[in-house]
Amino acid sequence: MNCKNCGSGIASAKCEYCGTLNIADKNISEVLSDYNKKKEVLMRRIEMVEKMHIPQIVKKKKIENIENEINNLKGVL
């Protein structure tokens, strides 16, 4: 599939070259809604980890992992 904006070959909905979202307009709201729901769940997980009574180094690593999951979500857009 090629990007509708720059014509670059793409493997996901978001063009890695220009950043254009390449999906039908009616599906954009669905994709964004799904992204926001997943991000909200991950943010709640961070809040739960912050409240846990565990060593700070373990807490930091768990939060890093969740933040990486959030960043990976952005690649789907």
OpenMM code with the backbone's topology and positions (N, CA, C; nanometers):
from openmm import Vec3, app, unit

residues = "MET ASN CYS LYS ASN CYS GLY SER GLY ILE ALA SER ALA LYS CYS GLU TYR CYS GLY THR LEU ASN ILE ALA ASP LYS ASN ILE SER GLU VAL LEU SER ASP TYR ASN LYS LYS LYS GLU VAL LEU MET ARG ARG ILE GLU MET VAL GLU LYS MET HIS ILE PRO GLN ILE VAL LYS LYS LYS LYS ILE GLU ASN ILE GLU ASN GLU ILE ASN ASN LEU LYS GLY VAL LEU".split()
positions = [
    Vec3(0.0847, -0.1172, 0.0000),
    Vec3(0.0000, 0.0000, 0.0000),
    Vec3(0.0893, 0.1237, 0.0000),
    Vec3(0.0433, 0.2277, -0.0665),
    Vec3(0.1191, 0.3524, -0.0723),
    Vec3(0.0469, 0.4621, 0.0059),
    Vec3(0.1252, 0.5544, 0.0601),
    Vec3(0.0723, 0.6675, 0.1342),
    Vec3(-0.0086, 0.7571, 0.0409),
    Vec3(-0.1256, 0.7994, 0.0863),
    Vec3(-0.2097, 0.8857, 0.0033),
    Vec3(-0.1544, 1.0279, -0.0059),
    Vec3(-0.0603, 1.0636, 0.0813),
    Vec3(-0.0035, 1.1984, 0.0795),
    Vec3(0.1260, 1.2056, -0.0007),
    Vec3(0.2225, 1.1173, 0.0315),
    Vec3(0.3549, 1.1287, -0.0316),
    Vec3(0.3857, 1.0161, -0.1300),
    Vec3(0.3044, 0.9091, -0.1305),
    Vec3(0.3255, 0.7994, -0.2230),
    Vec3(0.4260, 0.6955, -0.1775),
    Vec3(0.4837, 0.7146, -0.0612),
    Vec3(0.5808, 0.6206, -0.0071),
    Vec3(0.5133, 0.4871, 0.0250),
    Vec3(0.5872, 0.3778, 0.0094),
    Vec3(0.5349, 0.2473, 0.0469),
    Vec3(0.5198, 0.2395, 0.1986),
    Vec3(0.4060, 0.1903, 0.2459),
    Vec3(0.3807, 0.1845, 0.3900),
    Vec3(0.3362, 0.0448, 0.4312),
    Vec3(0.3654, 0.0116, 0.5585),
    Vec3(0.3278, -0.1181, 0.6127),
    Vec3(0.2242, -0.1045, 0.7234),
    Vec3(0.2008, 0.0176, 0.7716),
    Vec3(0.1005, 0.0399, 0.8756),
    Vec3(0.0139, 0.1584, 0.8333),
    Vec3(-0.0855, 0.1905, 0.9145),
    Vec3(-0.1766, 0.2992, 0.8803),
    Vec3(-0.1072, 0.4345, 0.8776),
    Vec3(-0.0027, 0.4503, 0.9599),
    Vec3(0.0689, 0.5783, 0.9642),
    Vec3(0.1944, 0.5688, 0.8787),
    Vec3(0.2098, 0.6625, 0.7878),
    Vec3(0.3274, 0.6665, 0.7009),
    Vec3(0.4511, 0.6975, 0.7842),
    Vec3(0.5535, 0.6133, 0.7738),
    Vec3(0.6763, 0.6356, 0.8484),
    Vec3(0.7550, 0.7543, 0.7934),
    Vec3(0.7284, 0.7916, 0.6688),
    Vec3(0.8032, 0.9010, 0.6068),
    Vec3(0.7439, 1.0378, 0.6387),
    Vec3(0.6140, 1.0550, 0.6129),
    Vec3(0.5541, 1.1881, 0.6313),
    Vec3(0.4572, 1.1963, 0.7499),
    Vec3(0.4201, 1.0806, 0.8077),
    Vec3(0.3338, 1.0806, 0.9258),
    Vec3(0.1855, 1.0854, 0.8968),
    Vec3(0.1455, 1.0802, 0.7701),
    Vec3(0.0042, 1.0854, 0.7345),
    Vec3(-0.0672, 0.9581, 0.7775),
    Vec3(-0.1874, 0.9735, 0.8291),
    Vec3(-0.2709, 0.8602, 0.8663),
    Vec3(-0.3458, 0.8148, 0.7418),
    Vec3(-0.3226, 0.6920, 0.6984),
    Vec3(-0.3763, 0.6420, 0.5721),
    Vec3(-0.4884, 0.5418, 0.5935),
    Vec3(-0.6006, 0.5907, 0.6405),
    Vec3(-0.7187, 0.5064, 0.6535),
    Vec3(-0.8395, 0.5862, 0.6069),
    Vec3(-0.9476, 0.5176, 0.5810),
    Vec3(-1.0690, 0.5864, 0.5383),
    Vec3(-1.1140, 0.6821, 0.6475),
    Vec3(-1.1650, 0.7967, 0.6080),
    Vec3(-1.2038, 0.9010, 0.7027),
    Vec3(-1.3030, 0.8515, 0.8080),
    Vec3(-1.3954, 0.7665, 0.7703),
    Vec3(-1.4944, 0.7191, 0.8669),
    Vec3(-1.4323, 0.6283, 0.9723),
    Vec3(-1.3155, 0.5711, 0.9432),
    Vec3(-1.2496, 0.4826, 1.0380),
    Vec3(-1.1529, 0.5556, 1.1307),
    Vec3(-1.1182, 0.6791, 1.0986),
    Vec3(-1.0215, 0.7537, 1.1795),
    Vec3(-1.0718, 0.7679, 1.3221),
    Vec3(-1.1986, 0.8028, 1.3384),
    Vec3(-1.2517, 0.8210, 1.4735),
    Vec3(-1.2503, 0.6889, 1.5500),
    Vec3(-1.2758, 0.5790, 1.4817),
    Vec3(-1.2719, 0.4476, 1.5464),
    Vec3(-1.1299, 0.4139, 1.5911),
    Vec3(-1.0329, 0.4407, 1.5052),
    Vec3(-0.8933, 0.4122, 1.5373),
    Vec3(-0.8485, 0.4975, 1.6552),
    Vec3(-0.8818, 0.6263, 1.6519),
    Vec3(-0.8434, 0.7157, 1.7607),
    Vec3(-0.9121, 0.6784, 1.8913),
    Vec3(-1.0370, 0.6378, 1.8835),
    Vec3(-1.1093, 0.5962, 2.0031),
    Vec3(-1.0440, 0.4722, 2.0648),
    Vec3(-1.0093, 0.3767, 1.9809),
    Vec3(-0.9441, 0.2549, 2.0281),
    Vec3(-0.8085, 0.2881, 2.0903),
    Vec3(-0.7319, 0.3755, 2.0243),
    Vec3(-0.6025, 0.4187, 2.0765),
    Vec3(-0.6182, 0.4839, 2.2130),
    Vec3(-0.7154, 0.5745, 2.2255),
    Vec3(-0.7364, 0.6449, 2.3517),
    Vec3(-0.7777, 0.5501, 2.4638),
    Vec3(-0.8597, 0.4508, 2.4314),
    Vec3(-0.9010, 0.3525, 2.5327),
    Vec3(-0.7806, 0.2722, 2.5812),
    Vec3(-0.6992, 0.2264, 2.4875),
    Vec3(-0.5809, 0.1477, 2.5245),
    Vec3(-0.4825, 0.2316, 2.6050),
    Vec3(-0.4651, 0.3578, 2.5643),
    Vec3(-0.3739, 0.4452, 2.6367),
    Vec3(-0.4248, 0.4707, 2.7782),
    Vec3(-0.5555, 0.4892, 2.7933),
    Vec3(-0.6142, 0.5126, 2.9253),
    Vec3(-0.5910, 0.3930, 3.0178),
    Vec3(-0.6068, 0.2724, 2.9647),
    Vec3(-0.5825, 0.1512, 3.0437),
    Vec3(-0.4365, 0.1460, 3.0891),
    Vec3(-0.3452, 0.1781, 2.9985),
    Vec3(-0.2033, 0.1758, 3.0323),
    Vec3(-0.1691, 0.2837, 3.1353),
    Vec3(-0.2312, 0.3997, 3.1251),
    Vec3(-0.2072, 0.5067, 3.2225),
    Vec3(-0.2567, 0.4648, 3.3609),
    Vec3(-0.3702, 0.3943, 3.3656),
    Vec3(-0.4191, 0.3434, 3.4942),
    Vec3(-0.3242, 0.2397, 3.5520),
    Vec3(-0.2636, 0.1593, 3.4646),
    Vec3(-0.1649, 0.0618, 3.5127),
    Vec3(-0.0461, 0.1325, 3.5759),
    Vec3(-0.0027, 0.2440, 3.5159),
    Vec3(0.1080, 0.3206, 3.5735),
    Vec3(0.0692, 0.3713, 3.7115),
    Vec3(-0.0527, 0.4236, 3.7247),
    Vec3(-0.0992, 0.4732, 3.8546),
    Vec3(-0.0988, 0.3613, 3.9588),
    Vec3(-0.1418, 0.2411, 3.9193),
    Vec3(-0.1440, 0.1284, 4.0129),
    Vec3(-0.0026, 0.0900, 4.0554),
    Vec3(0.0903, 0.0891, 3.9593),
    Vec3(0.2288, 0.0534, 3.9908),
    Vec3(0.2882, 0.1562, 4.0872),
    Vec3(0.2579, 0.2837, 4.0649),
    Vec3(0.3109, 0.3881, 4.1533),
    Vec3(0.2635, 0.3709, 4.2976),
    Vec3(0.1472, 0.3118, 4.3169),
    Vec3(0.0917, 0.2913, 4.4513),
    Vec3(0.1427, 0.1630, 4.5169),
    Vec3(0.2063, 0.0756, 4.4386),
    Vec3(0.2527, -0.0519, 4.4917),
    Vec3(0.3669, -0.0322, 4.5915),
    Vec3(0.3717, -0.1209, 4.6885),
    Vec3(0.4799, -0.1207, 4.7871),
    Vec3(0.5869, -0.2196, 4.7419),
    Vec3(0.6656, -0.1746, 4.6454),
    Vec3(0.7740, -0.2558, 4.5896),
    Vec3(0.8984, -0.1686, 4.5832),
    Vec3(1.0157, -0.2291, 4.5694),
    Vec3(1.1387, -0.1493, 4.5590),
    Vec3(1.1309, -0.0502, 4.4416),
    Vec3(1.1886, 0.0666, 4.4598),
    Vec3(1.1824, 0.1727, 4.3587),
    Vec3(1.2399, 0.1281, 4.2240),
    Vec3(1.3451, 0.0477, 4.2267),
    Vec3(1.4063, 0.0040, 4.1008),
    Vec3(1.3094, -0.0848, 4.0220),
    Vec3(1.2346, -0.1690, 4.0924),
    Vec3(1.1354, -0.2555, 4.0271),
    Vec3(1.0203, -0.1697, 3.9756),
    Vec3(0.9767, -0.0757, 4.0568),
    Vec3(0.8684, 0.0140, 4.0180),
    Vec3(0.9066, 0.0929, 3.8921),
    Vec3(1.0300, 0.1437, 3.8910),
    Vec3(1.0777, 0.2217, 3.7768),
    Vec3(1.0775, 0.1364, 3.6498),
    Vec3(1.1238, 0.0120, 3.6604),
    Vec3(1.1296, -0.0773, 3.5443),
    Vec3(0.9900, -0.1097, 3.4925),
    Vec3(0.8956, -0.1355, 3.5850),
    Vec3(0.7583, -0.1640, 3.5439),
    Vec3(0.6974, -0.0446, 3.4708),
    Vec3(0.7207, 0.0747, 3.5225),
    Vec3(0.6678, 0.1958, 3.4592),
    Vec3(0.7318, 0.2168, 3.3225),
    Vec3(0.8610, 0.1915, 3.3106),
    Vec3(0.9300, 0.2014, 3.1814),
    Vec3(0.8668, 0.1083, 3.0790),
    Vec3(0.8390, -0.0147, 3.1214),
    Vec3(0.7783, -0.1122, 3.0307),
    Vec3(0.6407, -0.0659, 2.9829),
    Vec3(0.5621, -0.0107, 3.0737),
    Vec3(0.4290, 0.0379, 3.0360),
    Vec3(0.4413, 0.1579, 2.9428),
    Vec3(0.5356, 0.2470, 2.9706),
    Vec3(0.5570, 0.3625, 2.8831),
    Vec3(0.6002, 0.3176, 2.7437),
    Vec3(0.6781, 0.2105, 2.7359),
    Vec3(0.7159, 0.1553, 2.6052),
    Vec3(0.5934, 0.1035, 2.5313),
    Vec3(0.5011, 0.0412, 2.6036),
    Vec3(0.3763, -0.0049, 2.5419),
    Vec3(0.2979, 0.1135, 2.4855),
    Vec3(0.2941, 0.2238, 2.5593),
    Vec3(0.2245, 0.3440, 2.5125),
    Vec3(0.2911, 0.3961, 2.3854),
    Vec3(0.4241, 0.3995, 2.3843),
    Vec3(0.4962, 0.4458, 2.2658),
    Vec3(0.4726, 0.3544, 2.1466),
    Vec3(0.4610, 0.2242, 2.1703),
    Vec3(0.4323, 0.1305, 2.0625),
    Vec3(0.2936, 0.1520, 2.0052),
    Vec3(0.1995, 0.1968, 2.0880),
    Vec3(0.0655, 0.2284, 2.0400),
    Vec3(0.0714, 0.3403, 1.9354),
    Vec3(0.1596, 0.4355, 1.9567),
    Vec3(0.1706, 0.5494, 1.8655),
    Vec3(0.2137, 0.5035, 1.7267),
    Vec3(0.2894, 0.3943, 1.7194),
    Vec3(0.3324, 0.3416, 1.5908),
    Vec3(0.2190, 0.2860, 1.5088),
    Vec3(0.1095, 0.2516, 1.5728),
    Vec3(-0.0068, 0.1968, 1.5042),
    Vec3(-0.0828, 0.3080, 1.4322),
    Vec3(-0.0767, 0.4291, 1.4864),
    Vec3(-0.1500, 0.5407, 1.4249),
    Vec3(-0.0932, 0.5806, 1.2924),
] * unit.nanometer
topology = app.Topology()
chain = topology.addChain("A")
for resn in residues:
    res = topology.addResidue(resn, chain)
    for name in ("N", "CA", "C"):
        topology.addAtom(name, app.Element.getBySymbol(name[0]), res)
